[in-house]
Amino acid sequence: MKTVETTSSGLFSLPIDLVEEILMWLPSRSLARLRCTCRSWNELISSGGFVDRYLQNAAARHSAPAKLVLTPLSKRRARSFHAPMCCRDCPRIIGARPCRGLVLFCRPCALTYSVCNPSTGGVLHLPPCHSEWYMSSAGIGFDSATGKYKVVQLVDPSSPKVVGTQCRVLTVGDDPLGWREPLGEACTILQEDHAKEGGCIADVDPVFANGRLHWTLTPKFLVGDTPQGILAFSIGDESFVTVPLPPFASADLDVCSSSVCVATNVYLEHVRPSKLLPKNKEIFAPAGTVLAELDGCLCMVRDLRHRRNMDLNETTMFEIWKLGTYETGEWSLDYRIDLPRGYRAAERLVTPWLVMPLAYVGGDPASTGGQRRKAVLLATTAHEAHVYDLEAAVLHRVASMSDDESRSCDAAFYLDNSLRLTLYQESPVQMDGMEHDGGDAKLIGYSILNSEQN
């Protein structure tokens, strides 16, 4: 049986299986220190098999997330797009869930990205992108076949010489070429005429699920004989496919004259304008219609907060729809968030620009015969986190930015699409070149039992 010497004097030795079992119960920050003690422990903790088992065990022990990661707002000034600006959105956390414990950060004013493991304090600064962009959207994903992490960026370049949306890929820590074009075939939808007019990606972060990064397309792609709404990028073969939308997506579109909407429609405050149609018409879609990953499945949130001609007695604010398979493109209703309009807590979900479900909490479906969980953890662009209890139909606030940080936000925070909160995940993942300075992340612990009922 293979053993590991536990001391330099060789007073005793332990079987490697027992050592691994002990290490499984240690926090990730302790594992990061133990990697420095001896070569054999470093090899063990760094191995793909150990990391996979550690993540599985950690998920089994903590069925409900107990911590969130917060990025504090910057108060410094910076220069971006050749003009001075308040760097309010630096650093910006990307995505509502970590990728095997790793979180992607962006500094828009410097056009740079970094990968952080909040559980160990490790930070890896990625190579610069070498070009300025007008609009961009990026996400991080994991290739289970190779054990590699990749950052994928979709860019609308600021240069008028470049047309269409560009895609760039970076294999984290193992790509001498730096940012490069994807290995798969070019995505035609990114180069089509209507993609060149104002871009094609909605201003929300992509979602990683089922080995793919998913972007929401702008509403103009829902118009026509073949409506399309979700663009999926495979981390493995680096190819694009489009995913059919739930049945509600086209029905929720609002097409009207922009001048009429501005004058009469409060719904306009919570929609994103898209391509200008003939006869001075524009397409609008509910802002809160976003993608999410829940229980390993790709989901889409239906925003029902600001429908025109809405019944005052209507209580449903959001629906969560789950994708069955990519082959069939079938979606099913998985969850509803119902709050009476007169309920004081409803305003906390009505006002923010986005409300993002982070995780189902309050029970393991495997232990309840596959029944749906009773509560969902939500993050909002008001920089708060809430737990909605389906059975009691109540909302509990479980985390919020401090008063000082909140005052530094724009007054119209409901127009902000940055969550600044993401789930925390214990993870021993370490990459060559990581610095252990804690990075830009801060941790917030919360308890559902001790949360504040709104």
Salt bridges, closest charged atoms under 4 A:
GLU20 OE2 - ARG53 NH1 3.49
GLU21 OE1 - ARG53 NH2 2.47
ASP52 OD1 - ARG100 NH2 2.92
ASP89 OD2 - ARG92 NE 3.43
ASP89 OD1 - ARG420 NH1 3.14
GLU132 OE1 - HIS82 NE2 3.40
ASP174 OD2 - LYS148 NZ 2.87
ASP175 OD2 - ARG180 NE 2.93
GLU192 OE1 - HIS194 NE2 3.45
ASP203 OD1 - ARG272 NE 2.41
ASP205 OD1 - ARG92 NH1 3.04
GLU238 OE2 - LYS150 NZ 2.80
GLU238 OE2 - ARG180 NH2 2.79
ASP252 OD2 - ARG302 NE 2.90
ASP254 OD1 - ARG308 NH2 2.58
GLU293 OE1 - ARG97 NE 2.83
ASP295 OD1 - ARG373 NH1 3.18
ASP303 OD1 - ARG305 NE 2.94
GLU319 OE1 - ARG302 NH1 3.40
GLU319 OE2 - ARG336 NE 3.63
ASP334 OD1 - LYS322 NZ 3.93
ASP334 OD1 - ARG372 NE 3.39
ASP364 OD1 - ARG373 NH2 3.85
GLU384 OE2 - ARG348 NH1 2.82
GLU384 OE1 - HIS386 NE2 3.14
GLU384 OE2 - ARG397 NH1 3.10
ASP404 OD1 - ARG407 NH2 2.46
GLU405 OE2 - LYS442 NZ 3.53
ASP410 OD2 - ARG88 NE 3.52
ASP416 OD2 - ARG88 NH1 3.54
ASP416 OD2 - HIS383 NE2 3.26
GLU435 OE1 - HIS125 NE2 3.77
ASP440 OD1 - ARG107 NH2 3.33
GLU452 OE1 - ARG397 NH2 3.00
